[in-house]
Amino acid sequence: MRKISETPKPLEPSVKPEPKIPSLESKTLPEIDEILFAREELDKQKFFNFKSDSDARKKITVSIARRQGQLQFRKSLLDAYSSKCAITNFDAEAAL
């Protein structure tokens, strides 16, 4: 018989192990190969090694400038091809 003064222990939540995230190196998809190649090229150029704050700002500005206009370019392609893949006619815009 349990005494009134005893309080039940709270149940411990079950802890699920976190799923393992595969590393990029273990995949052989062409897109990942391109990313790894680009990363190696940037490392060779020491693109992310900054000598000073002004050097860092310059490289960040270059990175931003390269991406400017990308959204408009994507929209113009989607409009030109009626939001479908030109090869497969696939219409999932998020995948294009």
PAPA-688328 format. One record per residue (C-alpha): residue number from 1; residue in three letters; x, y, z. Coordinates in steps of 0.001 Angstrom, whole numbers, plus 500000, padded with zeros to 6 digits. Layout:
N
+-----+------+--------+--------+--------+
: seq : type :     c1 :     c2 :     c3 :
+-----+------+--------+--------+--------+
: NUM :  ALA :      X :      Y :      Z :
...
+-----+------+--------+--------+--------+
! end
This chain:
96
+-----+------+--------+--------+--------+
: seq : type :     c1 :     c2 :     c3 :
+-----+------+--------+--------+--------+
:   1 :  MET : 500000 : 500000 : 500000 :
:   2 :  ARG : 501314 : 503420 : 499017 :
:   3 :  LYS : 501514 : 506183 : 501576 :
:   4 :  ILE : 499626 : 509388 : 500821 :
:   5 :  SER : 502757 : 511492 : 501214 :
:   6 :  GLU : 504521 : 509663 : 498384 :
:   7 :  THR : 504263 : 511295 : 495011 :
:   8 :  PRO : 504530 : 509226 : 491866 :
:   9 :  LYS : 507663 : 509667 : 489785 :
:  10 :  PRO : 507096 : 511482 : 486505 :
:  11 :  LEU : 507418 : 509324 : 483456 :
:  12 :  GLU : 510634 : 509886 : 481556 :
:  13 :  PRO : 510034 : 510811 : 477923 :
:  14 :  SER : 511249 : 508246 : 475478 :
:  15 :  VAL : 514296 : 509500 : 473689 :
:  16 :  LYS : 514523 : 508605 : 470041 :
:  17 :  PRO : 517978 : 508558 : 468497 :
:  18 :  GLU : 518531 : 511289 : 465962 :
:  19 :  PRO : 518621 : 510042 : 462388 :
:  20 :  LYS : 522076 : 509996 : 460875 :
:  21 :  ILE : 522644 : 512612 : 458225 :
:  22 :  PRO : 524659 : 511155 : 455366 :
:  23 :  SER : 527731 : 513104 : 454438 :
:  24 :  LEU : 527976 : 514611 : 450980 :
:  25 :  GLU : 531053 : 512529 : 450247 :
:  26 :  SER : 529064 : 509265 : 450529 :
:  27 :  LYS : 526690 : 510235 : 447707 :
:  28 :  THR : 527505 : 509859 : 444049 :
:  29 :  LEU : 524826 : 512087 : 442543 :
:  30 :  PRO : 526094 : 514420 : 439804 :
:  31 :  GLU : 524766 : 517473 : 441655 :
:  32 :  ILE : 526749 : 516587 : 444756 :
:  33 :  ASP : 529851 : 515978 : 442664 :
:  34 :  GLU : 529431 : 519475 : 441225 :
:  35 :  ILE : 529088 : 520968 : 444696 :
:  36 :  LEU : 532162 : 519129 : 445945 :
:  37 :  PHE : 534137 : 520236 : 442877 :
:  38 :  ALA : 533057 : 523859 : 443378 :
:  39 :  ARG : 533993 : 523651 : 447061 :
:  40 :  GLU : 537445 : 522298 : 446152 :
:  41 :  GLU : 537954 : 525095 : 443624 :
:  42 :  LEU : 537007 : 527744 : 446176 :
:  43 :  ASP : 539356 : 526148 : 448698 :
:  44 :  LYS : 542192 : 526206 : 446123 :
:  45 :  GLN : 541519 : 529903 : 445522 :
:  46 :  LYS : 541335 : 530396 : 449302 :
:  47 :  PHE : 538096 : 532247 : 448624 :
:  48 :  PHE : 536900 : 531943 : 452221 :
:  49 :  ASN : 540247 : 532807 : 453808 :
:  50 :  PHE : 540125 : 536491 : 454621 :
:  51 :  LYS : 543218 : 538587 : 455211 :
:  52 :  SER : 541262 : 541477 : 456693 :
:  53 :  ASP : 537762 : 542781 : 457270 :
:  54 :  SER : 537878 : 544747 : 454022 :
:  55 :  ASP : 538919 : 541590 : 452149 :
:  56 :  ALA : 535975 : 539734 : 453691 :
:  57 :  ARG : 533557 : 542524 : 452727 :
:  58 :  LYS : 534867 : 542532 : 449158 :
:  59 :  LYS : 534427 : 538765 : 448760 :
:  60 :  ILE : 530954 : 538848 : 450300 :
:  61 :  THR : 529971 : 541672 : 447938 :
:  62 :  VAL : 531239 : 539621 : 444981 :
:  63 :  SER : 529189 : 536620 : 446155 :
:  64 :  ILE : 526054 : 538746 : 446450 :
:  65 :  ALA : 526604 : 540383 : 443056 :
:  66 :  ARG : 526895 : 536976 : 441390 :
:  67 :  ARG : 523453 : 536035 : 442677 :
:  68 :  GLN : 521687 : 539285 : 441804 :
:  69 :  GLY : 519181 : 538872 : 439029 :
:  70 :  GLN : 518879 : 535140 : 439672 :
:  71 :  LEU : 515252 : 535407 : 440830 :
:  72 :  GLN : 514216 : 537412 : 437760 :
:  73 :  PHE : 516072 : 534995 : 435478 :
:  74 :  ARG : 514308 : 532005 : 437067 :
:  75 :  LYS : 510918 : 533727 : 436752 :
:  76 :  SER : 511523 : 534532 : 433084 :
:  77 :  LEU : 512429 : 530882 : 432397 :
:  78 :  LEU : 509335 : 529646 : 434232 :
:  79 :  ASP : 507176 : 532063 : 432226 :
:  80 :  ALA : 508817 : 531085 : 428941 :
:  81 :  TYR : 508203 : 527377 : 429541 :
:  82 :  SER : 504778 : 527727 : 431246 :
:  83 :  SER : 506271 : 526562 : 434561 :
:  84 :  LYS : 507124 : 523158 : 433082 :
:  85 :  CYS : 510366 : 521338 : 432451 :
:  86 :  ALA : 511408 : 521836 : 428822 :
:  87 :  ILE : 512535 : 518213 : 428568 :
:  88 :  THR : 510072 : 516176 : 430649 :
:  89 :  ASN : 507090 : 518567 : 430789 :
:  90 :  PHE : 507130 : 518077 : 434581 :
:  91 :  ASP : 505128 : 520859 : 436241 :
:  92 :  ALA : 506274 : 520894 : 439878 :
:  93 :  GLU : 507564 : 524448 : 439988 :
:  94 :  ALA : 509405 : 523956 : 443293 :
:  95 :  ALA : 511454 : 521172 : 441714 :
:  96 :  LEU : 512432 : 523251 : 438699 :
+-----+------+--------+--------+--------+
! end
